[in-house]
Amino acid sequence: MTLAKIAGIVVAAASVGMAGCAIAPTVERQQMTNLPFAAAHSDIAFILTTGSRQGAVCADATLCQHRWNPDASVAAGFAAQVQRIAGALQNGARNLYPDLAQRIPALAYGGFDVYVATGDGPGSASSAGGRIALSAALAAMQPTDDWLAFVIAREMGHVIARHHEENSAASIAISVVMNVLLPGSGLLKSAASTVGSQLAAGSKRGQQALEADAIAVHVLDAAGFRLRDVALSLVISPAVRDDGAWSEGFRKSSDKLVVEVRGSKFRGAHAARPPDGQSHALKRQDPPPPAVNAVSPIIVSAVAEPPAQSGTIRVR
């Protein structure tokens, strides 16, 4: 083994060590977030894989109406809705995490940059620097404020938990190791690095989703959104029908929130029962969710009957 290769291995090992020594205050596990250029790497990847920013937001609701172009009216109205909800959620996030701008310098001034991007399929994406893009295709679903708030809050959760920096740090470290250890052409090294990065990101995807969902719940609550209303909107809104990775992840997050909110309501009703076997009719605080089509079996089960295990979400 040549001296240059040995030196490269030492550098790669040092890089991995630097990346693995940080613990973000919002999660309970070690994360690779301290590797230099990880945030910049995430922002560049976000720009390359996300559609361009759609037209400017209309300044007033009356300006959103374009009789000669209904599509433009829908797009402008959706962009205005996104900006309004994002502002409320950002205030909630700042109240929860007053040190957010110190941990993520890009959020020091303008805060989260939430906007609508061109795209044919439903989806959302975010970067380490606090950019959050929602696909213009979501406008066709005519989302409620509560439904849309959950979409944005999930992305804020990924940013707050520094998941993008973690994934980028792992990708950089793997690329360094592959370029040092693998002989052959740059094409082989690039392919190996890509596969390795995808495997590293995939191994954490489930845990990251749970962490982002938990943060999203707190942000929604701090911003004044009622979790019961959010859960109901997830049930009655049109289901995302495609089989893409984003849609699958969103369905899992939605199902989990609905089940836990349903469990919280059941526990509250159980605690309100009178002692000594006395019985009386309990007044329901919320009407039962209406029957809808195109919802997942987990949601239907959660609405139909209480879960066996209790959830952990505080419902207001």
Phi and psi in degrees as GROMACS dihedral restraints (atoms count N, CA, C in turn):
[ dihedral_restraints ]
;  ai    aj    ak    al  type     phi  dphi    fc
    3     4     5     6     1   -73.7    20    10
    4     5     6     7     1   162.1    20    10
    6     7     8     9     1   -63.3    20    10
    7     8     9    10     1   -37.4    20    10
    9    10    11    12     1   -63.9    20    10
   10    11    12    13     1   -39.0    20    10
   12    13    14    15     1   -69.8    20    10
   13    14    15    16     1   -38.8    20    10
   15    16    17    18     1   -61.9    20    10
   16    17    18    19     1   -43.5    20    10
   18    19    20    21     1   -62.5    20    10
   19    20    21    22     1   -38.3    20    10
   21    22    23    24     1   -64.4    20    10
   22    23    24    25     1   -40.5    20    10
   24    25    26    27     1   -63.3    20    10
   25    26    27    28     1   -40.3    20    10
   27    28    29    30     1   -62.5    20    10
   28    29    30    31     1   -43.5    20    10
   30    31    32    33     1   -63.5    20    10
   31    32    33    34     1   -42.6    20    10
   33    34    35    36     1   -63.6    20    10
   34    35    36    37     1   -43.9    20    10
   36    37    38    39     1   -63.3    20    10
   37    38    39    40     1   -39.5    20    10
   39    40    41    42     1   -64.6    20    10
   40    41    42    43     1   -38.6    20    10
   42    43    44    45     1   -63.5    20    10
   43    44    45    46     1   -44.3    20    10
   45    46    47    48     1   -64.1    20    10
   46    47    48    49     1   -40.8    20    10
   48    49    50    51     1   -63.0    20    10
   49    50    51    52     1   -42.3    20    10
   51    52    53    54     1   -62.7    20    10
   52    53    54    55     1   -36.5    20    10
   54    55    56    57     1   -74.0    20    10
   55    56    57    58     1   -21.1    20    10
   57    58    59    60     1  -101.8    20    10
   58    59    60    61     1    10.9    20    10
   60    61    62    63     1  -103.4    20    10
   61    62    63    64     1     5.2    20    10
   63    64    65    66     1  -104.4    20    10
   64    65    66    67     1   145.0    20    10
   66    67    68    69     1  -125.6    20    10
   67    68    69    70     1   112.8    20    10
   69    70    71    72     1   -70.6    20    10
   70    71    72    73     1   142.1    20    10
   72    73    74    75     1   -67.3    20    10
   73    74    75    76     1   -12.5    20    10
   75    76    77    78     1   -92.6    20    10
   76    77    78    79     1    -8.2    20    10
   78    79    80    81     1  -130.6    20    10
   79    80    81    82     1   167.9    20    10
   81    82    83    84     1  -113.9    20    10
   82    83    84    85     1    33.2    20    10
   84    85    86    87     1  -143.9    20    10
   85    86    87    88     1   160.2    20    10
   87    88    89    90     1   -70.6    20    10
   88    89    90    91     1   142.1    20    10
   90    91    92    93     1  -129.3    20    10
   91    92    93    94     1   148.9    20    10
   93    94    95    96     1   -88.3    20    10
   94    95    96    97     1    92.6    20    10
   96    97    98    99     1  -127.3    20    10
   97    98    99   100     1   -11.2    20    10
   99   100   101   102     1   -94.1    20    10
  100   101   102   103     1     3.5    20    10
  102   103   104   105     1   -68.8    20    10
  103   104   105   106     1   131.1    20    10
  105   106   107   108     1   -56.4    20    10
  106   107   108   109     1   143.5    20    10
  108   109   110   111     1    71.8    20    10
  109   110   111   112     1     6.6    20    10
  111   112   113   114     1   -63.9    20    10
  112   113   114   115     1   -43.9    20    10
  114   115   116   117     1   -64.5    20    10
  115   116   117   118     1   -42.9    20    10
  117   118   119   120     1   -63.9    20    10
  118   119   120   121     1   -39.6    20    10
  120   121   122   123     1   -59.8    20    10
  121   122   123   124     1   -42.2    20    10
  123   124   125   126     1   -64.4    20    10
  124   125   126   127     1   -43.4    20    10
  126   127   128   129     1   -64.8    20    10
  127   128   129   130     1   -39.2    20    10
  129   130   131   132     1   -66.0    20    10
  130   131   132   133     1   -44.5    20    10
  132   133   134   135     1   -61.1    20    10
  133   134   135   136     1   -37.9    20    10
  135   136   137   138     1   -62.6    20    10
  136   137   138   139     1   -45.1    20    10
  138   139   140   141     1   -63.3    20    10
  139   140   141   142     1   -40.1    20    10
  141   142   143   144     1   -72.9    20    10
  142   143   144   145     1   -25.6    20    10
  144   145   146   147     1  -108.5    20    10
  145   146   147   148     1    -2.1    20    10
  147   148   149   150     1  -112.2    20    10
  148   149   150   151     1   142.9    20    10
  150   151   152   153     1   -63.2    20    10
  151   152   153   154     1   165.1    20    10
  153   154   155   156     1   -70.8    20    10
  154   155   156   157     1   155.9    20    10
  156   157   158   159     1   -65.3    20    10
  157   158   159   160     1   131.7    20    10
  159   160   161   162     1   -78.2    20    10
  160   161   162   163     1   172.2    20    10
  162   163   164   165     1   -47.7    20    10
  163   164   165   166     1   165.0    20    10
  165   166   167   168     1   -65.4    20    10
  166   167   168   169     1   155.6    20    10
  168   169   170   171     1   -76.0    20    10
  169   170   171   172     1   139.1    20    10
  171   172   173   174     1   -71.1    20    10
  172   173   174   175     1   142.0    20    10
  174   175   176   177     1   -75.0    20    10
  175   176   177   178     1   -26.2    20    10
  177   178   179   180     1  -139.5    20    10
  178   179   180   181     1   149.2    20    10
  180   181   182   183     1   -57.8    20    10
  181   182   183   184     1   -35.9    20    10
  183   184   185   186     1   -67.6    20    10
  184   185   186   187     1   -24.7    20    10
  186   187   188   189     1   -78.5    20    10
  187   188   189   190     1   -10.0    20    10
  189   190   191   192     1   -79.8    20    10
  190   191   192   193     1   -12.3    20    10
  192   193   194   195     1   -88.7    20    10
  193   194   195   196     1   119.9    20    10
  195   196   197   198     1  -127.4    20    10
  196   197   198   199     1    97.5    20    10
  198   199   200   201     1   -61.7    20    10
  199   200   201   202     1   -30.4    20    10
  201   202   203   204     1   -84.3    20    10
  202   203   204   205     1    -9.0    20    10
  204   205   206   207     1  -147.4    20    10
  205   206   207   208     1    82.9    20    10
  207   208   209   210     1   -58.2    20    10
  208   209   210   211     1   -34.7    20    10
  210   211   212   213     1   -62.2    20    10
  211   212   213   214     1   -38.9    20    10
  213   214   215   216     1   -66.0    20    10
  214   215   216   217     1   -35.1    20    10
  216   217   218   219     1   -64.0    20    10
  217   218   219   220     1   -44.9    20    10
  219   220   221   222     1   -63.1    20    10
  220   221   222   223     1   -44.9    20    10
  222   223   224   225     1   -63.7    20    10
  223   224   225   226     1   -44.6    20    10
  225   226   227   228     1   -66.8    20    10
  226   227   228   229     1   -40.7    20    10
  228   229   230   231     1   -64.6    20    10
  229   230   231   232     1   -39.6    20    10
  231   232   233   234     1   -66.2    20    10
  232   233   234   235     1   -41.1    20    10
  234   235   236   237     1   -62.4    20    10
  235   236   237   238     1   -39.9    20    10
  237   238   239   240     1   -65.7    20    10
  238   239   240   241     1   -40.1    20    10
  240   241   242   243     1   -62.4    20    10
  241   242   243   244     1   -42.8    20    10
  243   244   245   246     1   -61.0    20    10
  244   245   246   247     1   -45.3    20    10
  246   247   248   249     1   -63.9    20    10
  247   248   249   250     1   -41.1    20    10
  249   250   251   252     1   -64.4    20    10
  250   251   252   253     1   -46.6    20    10
  252   253   254   255     1   -69.4    20    10
  253   254   255   256     1   -39.6    20    10
  255   256   257   258     1   -61.9    20    10
  256   257   258   259     1   -37.3    20    10
  258   259   260   261     1   -62.8    20    10
  259   260   261   262     1   -42.6    20    10
  261   262   263   264     1   -65.5    20    10
  262   263   264   265     1   -43.2    20    10
  264   265   266   267     1   -66.3    20    10
  265   266   267   268     1   -36.5    20    10
  267   268   269   270     1   -64.3    20    10
  268   269   270   271     1   -40.1    20    10
  270   271   272   273     1   -61.8    20    10
  271   272   273   274     1   -40.7    20    10
  273   274   275   276     1   -63.7    20    10
  274   275   276   277     1   -41.5    20    10
  276   277   278   279     1   -64.6    20    10
  277   278   279   280     1   -39.5    20    10
  279   280   281   282     1   -66.5    20    10
  280   281   282   283     1   -36.3    20    10
  282   283   284   285     1   -67.6    20    10
  283   284   285   286     1   -36.8    20    10
  285   286   287   288     1   -75.0    20    10
  286   287   288   289     1   -39.8    20    10
  288   289   290   291     1  -125.9    20    10
  289   290   291   292     1    78.7    20    10
  291   292   293   294     1   -62.8    20    10
  292   293   294   295     1   -19.3    20    10
  294   295   296   297     1   -94.2    20    10
  295   296   297   298     1    14.7    20    10
  297   298   299   300     1   -60.3    20    10
  298   299   300   301     1   -42.6    20    10
  300   301   302   303     1   -67.7    20    10
  301   302   303   304     1   -27.2    20    10
  303   304   305   306     1   -74.1    20    10
  304   305   306   307     1   -37.8    20    10
  306   307   308   309     1   -77.4    20    10
  307   308   309   310     1   -31.1    20    10
  309   310   311   312     1  -126.9    20    10
  310   311   312   313     1    88.3    20    10
  312   313   314   315     1   -54.1    20    10
  313   314   315   316     1   -29.9    20    10
  315   316   317   318     1   -63.5    20    10
  316   317   318   319     1   -18.1    20    10
  318   319   320   321     1   -92.9    20    10
  319   320   321   322     1     4.2    20    10
  321   322   323   324     1   -65.3    20    10
  322   323   324   325     1   -34.0    20    10
  324   325   326   327     1  -109.3    20    10
  325   326   327   328     1   -72.8    20    10
  327   328   329   330     1   -80.5    20    10
  328   329   330   331     1   -13.7    20    10
  330   331   332   333     1    74.9    20    10
  331   332   333   334     1  -156.4    20    10
  333   334   335   336     1   -65.3    20    10
  334   335   336   337     1   136.9    20    10
  336   337   338   339     1  -103.2    20    10
  337   338   339   340     1    95.1    20    10
  339   340   341   342     1  -105.4    20    10
  340   341   342   343     1   127.3    20    10
  342   343   344   345     1  -152.5    20    10
  343   344   345   346     1   171.4    20    10
  345   346   347   348     1   -99.0    20    10
  346   347   348   349     1   131.6    20    10
  348   349   350   351     1  -116.2    20    10
  349   350   351   352     1   154.2    20    10
  351   352   353   354     1   -65.0    20    10
  352   353   354   355     1   143.5    20    10
  354   355   356   357     1   173.7    20    10
  355   356   357   358     1   143.2    20    10
  357   358   359   360     1   -88.8    20    10
  358   359   360   361     1   -23.7    20    10
  360   361   362   363     1  -110.6    20    10
  361   362   363   364     1   156.1    20    10
  363   364   365   366     1   -67.5    20    10
  364   365   366   367     1   145.7    20    10
  366   367   368   369     1   167.7    20    10
  367   368   369   370     1   171.2    20    10
  369   370   371   372     1  -150.2    20    10
  370   371   372   373     1   156.7    20    10
  372   373   374   375     1  -151.2    20    10
  373   374   375   376     1   160.1    20    10
  375   376   377   378     1  -149.1    20    10
  376   377   378   379     1   167.3    20    10
  378   379   380   381     1  -130.9    20    10
  379   380   381   382     1   168.9    20    10
  381   382   383   384     1   -61.5    20    10
  382   383   384   385     1   -29.6    20    10
  384   385   386   387     1   -80.2    20    10
  385   386   387   388     1     3.3    20    10
  387   388   389   390     1    92.7    20    10
  388   389   390   391     1    13.8    20    10
  390   391   392   393     1   -82.7    20    10
  391   392   393   394     1   134.0    20    10
  393   394   395   396     1  -131.6    20    10
  394   395   396   397     1   120.0    20    10
  396   397   398   399     1  -114.1    20    10
  397   398   399   400     1   131.1    20    10
  399   400   401   402     1  -110.2    20    10
  400   401   402   403     1   133.8    20    10
  402   403   404   405     1   -65.4    20    10
  403   404   405   406     1   138.8    20    10
  405   406   407   408     1   -61.4    20    10
  406   407   408   409     1   -20.7    20    10
  408   409   410   411     1   -65.2    20    10
  409   410   411   412     1   -22.0    20    10
  411   412   413   414     1   -66.3    20    10
  412   413   414   415     1   -24.5    20    10
  414   415   416   417     1   -62.3    20    10
  415   416   417   418     1   -33.3    20    10
  417   418   419   420     1   -65.0    20    10
  418   419   420   421     1   -20.2    20    10
  420   421   422   423     1   -81.7    20    10
  421   422   423   424     1    -6.3    20    10
  423   424   425   426     1    48.9    20    10
  424   425   426   427     1    59.4    20    10
  426   427   428   429     1   -69.1    20    10
  427   428   429   430     1   145.3    20    10
  429   430   431   432     1   -73.9    20    10
  430   431   432   433     1   165.6    20    10
  432   433   434   435     1   -60.9    20    10
  433   434   435   436     1   -41.2    20    10
  435   436   437   438     1   -65.3    20    10
  436   437   438   439     1   -42.7    20    10
  438   439   440   441     1   -63.3    20    10
  439   440   441   442     1   -46.8    20    10
  441   442   443   444     1   -67.3    20    10
  442   443   444   445     1   -34.7    20    10
  444   445   446   447     1   -62.5    20    10
  445   446   447   448     1   -36.5    20    10
  447   448   449   450     1   -66.8    20    10
  448   449   450   451     1   -40.0    20    10
  450   451   452   453     1   -60.7    20    10
  451   452   453   454     1   -48.1    20    10
  453   454   455   456     1   -69.2    20    10
  454   455   456   457     1   -40.9    20    10
  456   457   458   459     1   -62.9    20    10
  457   458   459   460     1   -34.9    20    10
  459   460   461   462     1   -62.2    20    10
  460   461   462   463     1   -43.1    20    10
  462   463   464   465     1   -67.4    20    10
  463   464   465   466     1   -39.7    20    10
  465   466   467   468     1   -59.7    20    10
  466   467   468   469     1   -36.5    20    10
  468   469   470   471     1   -61.0    20    10
  469   470   471   472     1   -41.2    20    10
  471   472   473   474     1   -64.6    20    10
  472   473   474   475     1   -40.0    20    10
  474   475   476   477     1   -67.5    20    10
  475   476   477   478     1   -47.0    20    10
  477   478   479   480     1   -61.8    20    10
  478   479   480   481     1   -37.8    20    10
  480   481   482   483     1   -80.8    20    10
  481   482   483   484     1    -2.1    20    10
  483   484   485   486     1    61.8    20    10
  484   485   486   487     1    36.5    20    10
  486   487   488   489     1   -67.6    20    10
  487   488   489   490     1   -35.0    20    10
  489   490   491   492     1   -66.5    20    10
  490   491   492   493     1   -40.3    20    10
  492   493   494   495     1   -65.5    20    10
  493   494   495   496     1   -38.1    20    10
  495   496   497   498     1   -62.0    20    10
  496   497   498   499     1   -46.2    20    10
  498   499   500   501     1   -67.6    20    10
  499   500   501   502     1   -40.1    20    10
  501   502   503   504     1   -67.9    20    10
  502   503   504   505     1   -39.1    20    10
  504   505   506   507     1   -62.1    20    10
  505   506   507   508     1   -41.7    20    10
  507   508   509   510     1   -64.9    20    10
  508   509   510   511     1   -40.5    20    10
  510   511   512   513     1   -63.6    20    10
  511   512   513   514     1   -43.5    20    10
  513   514   515   516     1   -64.6    20    10
  514   515   516   517     1   -45.2    20    10
  516   517   518   519     1   -62.1    20    10
  517   518   519   520     1   -41.7    20    10
  519   520   521   522     1   -65.5    20    10
  520   521   522   523     1   -40.7    20    10
  522   523   524   525     1   -62.1    20    10
  523   524   525   526     1   -40.7    20    10
  525   526   527   528     1   -62.1    20    10
  526   527   528   529     1   -47.2    20    10
  528   529   530   531     1   -62.9    20    10
  529   530   531   532     1   -44.7    20    10
  531   532   533   534     1   -63.4    20    10
  532   533   534   535     1   -41.0    20    10
  534   535   536   537     1   -67.9    20    10
  535   536   537   538     1   -26.7    20    10
  537   538   539   540     1   -82.7    20    10
  538   539   540   541     1   -42.8    20    10
  540   541   542   543     1   -87.7    20    10
  541   542   543   544     1   -34.1    20    10
  543   544   545   546     1   -86.0    20    10
  544   545   546   547     1   128.6    20    10
  546   547   548   549     1   -81.7    20    10
  547   548   549   550     1   175.6    20    10
  549   550   551   552     1   100.4    20    10
  550   551   552   553     1  -164.6    20    10
  552   553   554   555     1   -76.1    20    10
  553   554   555   556     1   163.0    20    10
  555   556   557   558     1   -64.2    20    10
  556   557   558   559     1   -29.1    20    10
  558   559   560   561     1   -64.3    20    10
  559   560   561   562     1   -41.7    20    10
  561   562   563   564     1   -64.7    20    10
  562   563   564   565     1   -43.6    20    10
  564   565   566   567     1   -63.7    20    10
  565   566   567   568     1   -41.2    20    10
  567   568   569   570     1   -63.8    20    10
  568   569   570   571     1   -43.5    20    10
  570   571   572   573     1   -64.1    20    10
  571   572   573   574     1   -42.7    20    10
  573   574   575   576     1   -65.2    20    10
  574   575   576   577     1   -40.1    20    10
  576   577   578   579     1   -64.5    20    10
  577   578   579   580     1   -40.8    20    10
  579   580   581   582     1   -63.9    20    10
  580   581   582   583     1   -46.4    20    10
  582   583   584   585     1   -62.6    20    10
  583   584   585   586     1   -43.4    20    10
  585   586   587   588     1   -62.8    20    10
  586   587   588   589     1   -40.8    20    10
  588   589   590   591     1   -64.6    20    10
  589   590   591   592     1   -41.0    20    10
  591   592   593   594     1   -65.3    20    10
  592   593   594   595     1   -40.0    20    10
  594   595   596   597     1   -65.5    20    10
  595   596   597   598     1   -41.0    20    10
  597   598   599   600     1   -64.7    20    10
  598   599   600   601     1   -43.3    20    10
  600   601   602   603     1   -67.9    20    10
  601   602   603   604     1   -39.7    20    10
  603   604   605   606     1   -65.0    20    10
  604   605   606   607     1   -32.6    20    10
  606   607   608   609     1   -67.8    20    10
  607   608   609   610     1   -21.5    20    10
  609   610   611   612     1  -105.8    20    10
  610   611   612   613     1    -6.2    20    10
  612   613   614   615     1   -59.8    20    10
  613   614   615   616     1   -43.2    20    10
  615   616   617   618     1   -64.1    20    10
  616   617   618   619     1   -45.7    20    10
  618   619   620   621     1   -64.7    20    10
  619   620   621   622     1   -40.8    20    10
  621   622   623   624     1   -64.1    20    10
  622   623   624   625     1   -37.9    20    10
  624   625   626   627     1   -63.3    20    10
  625   626   627   628     1   -42.5    20    10
  627   628   629   630     1   -62.5    20    10
  628   629   630   631     1   -42.7    20    10
  630   631   632   633     1   -65.6    20    10
  631   632   633   634     1   -43.6    20    10
  633   634   635   636     1   -64.9    20    10
  634   635   636   637     1   -39.7    20    10
  636   637   638   639     1   -63.7    20    10
  637   638   639   640     1   -41.4    20    10
  639   640   641   642     1   -63.8    20    10
  640   641   642   643     1   -43.2    20    10
  642   643   644   645     1   -65.5    20    10
  643   644   645   646     1   -40.4    20    10
  645   646   647   648     1   -58.7    20    10
  646   647   648   649     1   -41.4    20    10
  648   649   650   651     1   -60.5    20    10
  649   650   651   652     1   -44.6    20    10
  651   652   653   654     1   -65.8    20    10
  652   653   654   655     1   -40.6    20    10
  654   655   656   657     1   -65.7    20    10
  655   656   657   658     1   -43.2    20    10
  657   658   659   660     1   -58.5    20    10
  658   659   660   661     1   -45.7    20    10
  660   661   662   663     1   -63.9    20    10
  661   662   663   664     1   -44.7    20    10
  663   664   665   666     1   -65.8    20    10
  664   665   666   667     1   -27.0    20    10
  666   667   668   669     1   -86.4    20    10
  667   668   669   670     1    -2.8    20    10
  669   670   671   672     1    96.0    20    10
  670   671   672   673     1     8.3    20    10
  672   673   674   675     1   -84.3    20    10
  673   674   675   676     1   133.5    20    10
  675   676   677   678     1   -81.6    20    10
  676   677   678   679     1   125.9    20    10
  678   679   680   681     1   -63.4    20    10
  679   680   681   682     1   -31.6    20    10
  681   682   683   684     1   -63.0    20    10
  682   683   684   685     1   -41.2    20    10
  684   685   686   687     1   -68.3    20    10
  685   686   687   688     1   -38.1    20    10
  687   688   689   690     1   -63.0    20    10
  688   689   690   691     1   -46.2    20    10
  690   691   692   693     1   -62.1    20    10
  691   692   693   694     1   -40.8    20    10
  693   694   695   696     1   -65.0    20    10
  694   695   696   697     1   -38.9    20    10
  696   697   698   699     1   -65.8    20    10
  697   698   699   700     1   -32.2    20    10
  699   700   701   702     1   -69.1    20    10
  700   701   702   703     1   -28.9    20    10
  702   703   704   705     1   -77.9    20    10
  703   704   705   706     1   -43.9    20    10
  705   706   707   708     1   -89.0    20    10
  706   707   708   709     1   -14.6    20    10
  708   709   710   711     1   -73.4    20    10
  709   710   711   712     1   154.4    20    10
  711   712   713   714     1   -58.5    20    10
  712   713   714   715     1   137.0    20    10
  714   715   716   717     1   -72.2    20    10
  715   716   717   718     1   148.2    20    10
  717   718   719   720     1   -77.7    20    10
  718   719   720   721     1   117.1    20    10
  720   721   722   723     1   -91.0    20    10
  721   722   723   724     1   -18.9    20    10
  723   724   725   726     1   -77.9    20    10
  724   725   726   727     1   168.4    20    10
  726   727   728   729     1  -104.1    20    10
  727   728   729   730     1    22.6    20    10
  729   730   731   732     1   -69.8    20    10
  730   731   732   733     1   165.8    20    10
  732   733   734   735     1   -62.9    20    10
  733   734   735   736     1   -39.5    20    10
  735   736   737   738     1   -64.4    20    10
  736   737   738   739     1   -45.7    20    10
  738   739   740   741     1   -62.9    20    10
  739   740   741   742     1   -40.8    20    10
  741   742   743   744     1   -63.8    20    10
  742   743   744   745     1   -45.0    20    10
  744   745   746   747     1   -64.8    20    10
  745   746   747   748     1   -38.4    20    10
  747   748   749   750     1   -66.4    20    10
  748   749   750   751     1   -39.9    20    10
  750   751   752   753     1   -62.5    20    10
  751   752   753   754     1   -41.5    20    10
  753   754   755   756     1   -63.4    20    10
  754   755   756   757     1   -44.0    20    10
  756   757   758   759     1   -64.3    20    10
  757   758   759   760     1   -41.1    20    10
  759   760   761   762     1   -63.2    20    10
  760   761   762   763     1   -47.4    20    10
  762   763   764   765     1   -59.0    20    10
  763   764   765   766     1   -42.4    20    10
  765   766   767   768     1   -63.2    20    10
  766   767   768   769     1   -44.3    20    10
  768   769   770   771     1   -65.1    20    10
  769   770   771   772     1   -43.4    20    10
  771   772   773   774     1   -61.6    20    10
  772   773   774   775     1   -44.2    20    10
  774   775   776   777     1   -62.6    20    10
  775   776   777   778     1   -43.3    20    10
  777   778   779   780     1   -71.6    20    10
  778   779   780   781     1   -36.7    20    10
  780   781   782   783     1   -66.6    20    10
  781   782   783   784     1   -41.1    20    10
  783   784   785   786     1   -61.2    20    10
  784   785   786   787     1   -41.9    20    10
  786   787   788   789     1   -63.5    20    10
  787   788   789   790     1   -37.3    20    10
  789   790   791   792     1   -66.4    20    10
  790   791   792   793     1   -40.5    20    10
  792   793   794   795     1   -64.8    20    10
  793   794   795   796     1   -39.3    20    10
  795   796   797   798     1   -66.2    20    10
  796   797   798   799     1   -41.4    20    10
  798   799   800   801     1   -64.5    20    10
  799   800   801   802     1   -37.5    20    10
  801   802   803   804     1   -64.8    20    10
  802   803   804   805     1   -40.8    20    10
  804   805   806   807     1   -67.2    20    10
  805   806   807   808     1   -38.5    20    10
  807   808   809   810     1   -65.1    20    10
  808   809   810   811     1   -39.7    20    10
  810   811   812   813     1   -68.6    20    10
  811   812   813   814     1   -22.7    20    10
  813   814   815   816     1   -84.7    20    10
  814   815   816   817     1    -4.2    20    10
  816   817   818   819     1   -67.6    20    10
  817   818   819   820     1   140.5    20    10
  819   820   821   822     1   -70.8    20    10
  820   821   822   823     1   153.4    20    10
  822   823   824   825     1   -74.6    20    10
  823   824   825   826     1   172.8    20    10
  825   826   827   828     1    59.1    20    10
  826   827   828   829     1    32.6    20    10
  828   829   830   831     1    74.3    20    10
  829   830   831   832     1     3.9    20    10
  831   832   833   834     1   -66.2    20    10
  832   833   834   835     1   148.3    20    10
  834   835   836   837     1  -129.8    20    10
  835   836   837   838     1   144.6    20    10
  837   838   839   840     1  -156.7    20    10
  838   839   840   841     1   161.8    20    10
  840   841   842   843     1   -74.2    20    10
  841   842   843   844     1   125.8    20    10
  843   844   845   846     1   -84.9    20    10
  844   845   846   847     1   130.6    20    10
  846   847   848   849     1   -78.0    20    10
  847   848   849   850     1   125.1    20    10
  849   850   851   852     1   -75.9    20    10
  850   851   852   853     1   135.2    20    10
  852   853   854   855     1   -80.9    20    10
  853   854   855   856     1   -27.6    20    10
  855   856   857   858     1  -129.2    20    10
  856   857   858   859     1   142.1    20    10
  858   859   860   861     1   -69.1    20    10
  859   860   861   862     1   152.0    20    10
  861   862   863   864     1   -63.4    20    10
  862   863   864   865     1   143.6    20    10
  864   865   866   867     1   -59.8    20    10
  865   866   867   868     1   139.4    20    10
  867   868   869   870     1   -67.9    20    10
  868   869   870   871     1   153.8    20    10
  870   871   872   873     1   -69.0    20    10
  871   872   873   874     1   135.1    20    10
  873   874   875   876     1  -136.4    20    10
  874   875   876   877     1   164.8    20    10
  876   877   878   879     1  -101.2    20    10
  877   878   879   880     1   162.5    20    10
  879   880   881   882     1    62.3    20    10
  880   881   882   883     1    40.4    20    10
  882   883   884   885     1  -114.4    20    10
  883   884   885   886     1   156.2    20    10
  885   886   887   888     1   -73.4    20    10
  886   887   888   889     1   156.0    20    10
  888   889   890   891     1   -58.5    20    10
  889   890   891   892     1   -33.2    20    10
  891   892   893   894     1   -64.8    20    10
  892   893   894   895     1   -41.4    20    10
  894   895   896   897     1   -64.8    20    10
  895   896   897   898     1   -44.3    20    10
  897   898   899   900     1   -59.6    20    10
  898   899   900   901     1   -44.1    20    10
  900   901   902   903     1   -63.4    20    10
  901   902   903   904     1   -40.1    20    10
  903   904   905   906     1   -66.1    20    10
  904   905   906   907     1   -36.2    20    10
  906   907   908   909     1   -77.5    20    10
  907   908   909   910     1   -34.2    20    10
  909   910   911   912     1   -73.5    20    10
  910   911   912   913     1   -39.4    20    10
  912   913   914   915     1  -150.5    20    10
  913   914   915   916     1   151.4    20    10
  915   916   917   918     1   -68.4    20    10
  916   917   918   919     1   149.2    20    10
  918   919   920   921     1   -73.9    20    10
  919   920   921   922     1   160.1    20    10
  921   922   923   924     1   -74.9    20    10
  922   923   924   925     1   -31.4    20    10
  924   925   926   927     1  -107.7    20    10
  925   926   927   928     1   148.4    20    10
  927   928   929   930     1   -81.7    20    10
  928   929   930   931     1   149.5    20    10
  930   931   932   933     1   -90.2    20    10
  931   932   933   934     1  -174.2    20    10
  933   934   935   936     1  -125.8    20    10
  934   935   936   937     1     8.4    20    10
  936   937   938   939     1   -90.2    20    10
  937   938   939   940     1   133.9    20    10
  939   940   941   942     1   -84.2    20    10
  940   941   942   943     1   122.1    20    10
  942   943   944   945     1  -105.1    20    10
  943   944   945   946     1   129.6    20    10
